[in-house]
């Protein structure tokens, strides 16, 4: 990637943009990332990219908890974590086999 890094704590719009620029997977281990919002929601990488400017405003102004992202994290083992915006399942680092079993594949 471009040298951008994922910020586990999103404290500014710059942290948010750098985390998105770093990509959907961590540079070490290629683990999938997702974003957490102030209202307890989870957003997929795709949802954050698609709604970046709305999320950036919420991070700057802290006025919309459903979009105010405060963390970027790895979904280590939750096969049932879904994006609160798109409804897509958020990929996990170690529970993909379990997710496939649940889906009957």
N, C-alpha and C positions, 0 to 999 in steps of 0.2 A: 504494500500500500504506500501511501504518501508520507509515512512517518507519523501519522496521526495516531493517537492512543485513545483507548476507552477510559473514561473517567468513572470510577465506581461511585463517586459523589458528583452530582451535577449541581454546581453552585452558580453557574453563569451560562449565558447563551454560548459563549466561547467553548465551555466544557461540552455542552450539548452538540454543537457543530463538529467539534473534534471527534467526539464519540461516534457520530454518524459517519464522518469521513473515514474512520478507522475500519468500517465495514461490519458486516453481520456476524463475523467470527473473530475471536481473539487472535492476536498475532502468535501467541504461544499456545500450542495445543489445538488451535482451530475450534474452540468451544463457541457455541451459539450464544449470542447476547440478546437481551430484551431490556426494556426500560420500565421503571416503576414510577407511578404518579402519586401525588400528595393525597389523593382520595383512596389509596390502596389498590389502584388498578395496575394492570400489566399491559404494556404496549409492545407489539412486535417491532422488529427493526423496520419492516416494510411500512407499518403504520406511521412510525416516527418520520421516516423519509417523506411519505406522502403528505403529512401534516406538519412539516418542519416549521413553517413560519408561524402557524397558530401555536404550536408548542413553544417556540422561541419567545413569543409574546408572553405566554403564561409563565415561563421561567423567569423572564425579566420582571414582570409586574406582580407575580404571585397572586393573581386574581381569579384563576380558574383551575381548581384542584384536579379536575379530570384530565387536564392537559399539562399541568405543572409537573414536569419530570424532575425527580430528585436523585435518581440513581440509574446506573447501567450495570447490569449483572448477568451472570451466566445462569441459565436454567440447568442445574446439575442433574436432577433426577425426577422432576415432576412431569409425568406423561400426560397430565390433565391440565396443563397451563394453557389458557387461551387468551388471545388478544381481546381487550375490552372494546377496541374500536372495530376491528375487522371480523372478529370471531374465528380467525385462523388459529390453529394449534401452534404453540411456540415450541420449536424443536428443543429437545433436551440433550445434554451431553452424554448421559449414561442410561437413559430409560427408553431409547428408541425401540429396542427389541420388545419391551413390555407394551409400548404403544402399538406396535404392529400386531401383537397377540390380541390386544383389546379390539383392534379393528378387524380381526379375523383374516389377516393376510399372512 
